[in-house]
Amino acid sequence: MLPRFRRTRGGDLVYYRKEEAEKGLVNAPNVRPSELPSKVRANALRAVRFHGGDVKNDKHVLGQYVVQFGKYRGQTFLWMVENCLGYSGWLVDAMRRETITQAPLSQNKHAFKDYLLSFDEGREVVELKKEQRVKEEEKKKEVSLPPQVLFANLPAAEARRLQREKAAKSRPTIKPTIPRPSPKKHEMSDEALLGEVEKLEDMLSQGHFFHIFMSYKILSVTLKMRKACNILLLKITVI
């Protein structure tokens, strides 16, 4: 009869169970008036007895109250807290300035608020939603305040700090390109180069021009070797 609060492996509360929450959505807006608080409580007491709960336990009873507002109208408070914990926390935080009245809708909303805040996890998610709201409000204030207002209402050092932070956020981040040194090409010794040139001359004397061309492609990777091979190519053209 009490809600099951789920947490991730990291210990964070699970705020939204997508599959179950989507099933509980109201397909079309319901314009019928909210049920009287006495009827809502009577139905909740019957549900508690049916499920074998304790009618003297306020958490058991409030958990079977039926939501009379919003996109999850018709679901129980227990279902709301289990499947839409994040929405529940946002809703209670949004009610911070509301005063309870005798209207059935107001009675139902504040009963839900009392139910959520009766759990440690409920108070935790409401506090989280409050922190998120405060951060968003501070961001909007920083963006909307012109420099003259900042310097008029804040110390100069604090105003300059806010201006620098705002300018830093607006600047695009450019990653510097660090040039990488190109790999050094293998240099052939003079003795080895002469040996390769002698092989090319032998192939030239035998008329193996294709092999000479391929050897040129392989050997001419340094300036010194390229010059030597170019001399042999001149001999080929002369022939």
N, C-alpha and C positions, 0 to 999 in steps of 0.2 A: 504493500500500500504506500510505500515511500519511493520517491524517484531514485533511479539508478544513474549516478553521475559517472560518465566514462571519461577516461583520460588517455592521452597518447603515451607512447613509450617514453617520451621526454618529460612526462608529468603534467603536460598542459591539458586543461579541460577541453573536451570535444563540444564545440558550440553549436554544431549543426549536423543532424543526421539526414542527409539529402533525400534518400529514398522514402523514409517514413514521413519526413516533413512535407514532401510534395504530395503524398497521398492525403494528408490532412488539410490541404488548401481548400478554401471555399471556391467552387467553380464560378459562382455568380454572386454579386453583392446581395445581401439579404437586408431588406428595408424594414422587416418586422421589428417592433419594439423589443427591448430587452426584457427578459422575464423578471418578475419581482424577486427580491433577495430571499424572501421566505420560501418561495417555490424552488429556487435554486438550491437552498439548503436542504429542503425536504427531499428533493431528488438525490442529493449527495448522500444523505443519511441512508436512504434505501440502497444506494450503490455500495456503501461501506458494509452494510449488513449482508448484502448479497455476496460480496467478495471475502467475507469473514474478517473484516477489519474491526477496529475498536472505535465505536461512535463517540467515546469520550476523548479520543486523541484528535486534537484540532488539525494536525498535519494529515491524518487519514481523511478527515471530513473535507478539509479545503482541497485536498488533492482530487476529490471527486466533483468539485464545483465545475460547472460547464462555462466555458468562455463565452461572453455575450458581445464580443466586439472583435474587430479586426479580421485579418485574412484567415485566421484559424478558429473562427467562431464555430461553436459546436463541439470542440475538443475539450477535454478535461484539463484542469490545471496541471495534474500529474503528467499528462501526455505532453503538454507544452514545455515543461521544464526538462523532460527527458530528451525530447527531439529538437527543440528550438531554443536551446539555452542562451545562445547569443542574442537572438531576437528578444527573449524575455528580459535579459539584462538591459538591452537598449530601451525597451518599453518602460521599465521601472525608472531608469535614469531620466527618460523624457517626461516622466510624471513628477519631477522634482518640485515644480511650482504649482502643481494641482492641489486643490483643497477638496477633501471629500464632502459630498453633498448627499441629500436623500434620494437623488435620482438613481434608478436601478443600474444604469451604466456605470456611474461613478462608484457605487457600492461594489460592483463586480470587479472593476479595475483595481480598487484599493484592497479588495480581498486577495486578488492575485499578487499584488505587491507584498502584502503581509506573508503570503505563502512562500514566495521566492526568498524573501529576506530571513525566513526562519531557518534557512540552511546556510552553512558556512560557504558552500560552493556558490550559492545564489548571491551572497554578499560579495564574493570574490569576482564574479562576472560583472556585477553592477559597478564595482570599483574600477574594473578594467574599462568598461564603457565610458565611465566618467573621465578617466585619464585620456582616452582617445578623443573625447569631445573637447576637453580643455586644450589639447595639442592642436586640434584643427582650428579652434577659435584663436589661439595665439598666432598661428600661421596667417590667418586672414587679417589679423590686426597688423602684422608686420608688413604684409603686402599693401594694405590700404593706406597706411600712414605715410604722408609726404615728408620730406626731410625737415621742413620748417616745424612741423608738428612734433617730430621726434626730438629735435633740439630744444623745443619749448617745454616738453614734458619730461625729458630725461636728462641726466648728466651728459655732458659733451662726450666723455669717453664711452659711455654706454651707447649713445646714439651713433657714434662712429663705428662701434663694433657691429651694431645691427646693420648699418649700411654696408660694411665690408662683407658680412655674411650673406646679405641679399645679393650683392654684386657677384660674389663667388658662386652662388647657386645659379645665377642667370648665365654665367659664362660657360660656353661649351668646353667639355673636357677633351683635350688633345693629347694623345699619347705620343711621346717623342719617339722618333725613329732612330734607333742606334745602329749606325753602319757596322756591318760585320766584315772583318778582314777577309779578303779573298784568299783561298788556299794557294800556297806557293806551287808553281808548276815545277815539275821535276826537271832538274838540269842534268844533262848528260856530259860526262867528262870529255875532254878533247880526244883522248885516246879511243874511247868508245865511239865517239862521233866519227872519227876517221875510219874505224872498222866498219860502221854502217855505210859510209860513203863508198868504201871499197866494194861492199856487196852490191850497192846500186850500180856501180860501174860495170861489174861483172854481168849483172842482168841487162844493162844497156848494151854491152857487146854481144849478148846472145839474143837481143831483140825482144826481151820480156817486158814490153812497155806497160802492160796492165799491172804486173807486180811492182814495177817502179812507181806507178801512180799510187797504189795502195800503201807502199812504204813511205811515200811522201806525206800522205795523210796522217800516218802514225807518227812519223819522226818530226814533222814541222810544228812542234808544240812550243819550241823556244826560238828566240830570235837567232841564236847562233846556228841551230840546226836548220832553220828555215832558209838562211842564206846559203848554206851548203847545198841543200836540196834544190834551191832555185838555180844554182849553177849547173847542176845535172840536167834540169829541165831545159835550160838553154841549149845544152848539148843535144838533147833529143830533138828540139825544134830545128837545129842546124842540120841534123841528119835527115 
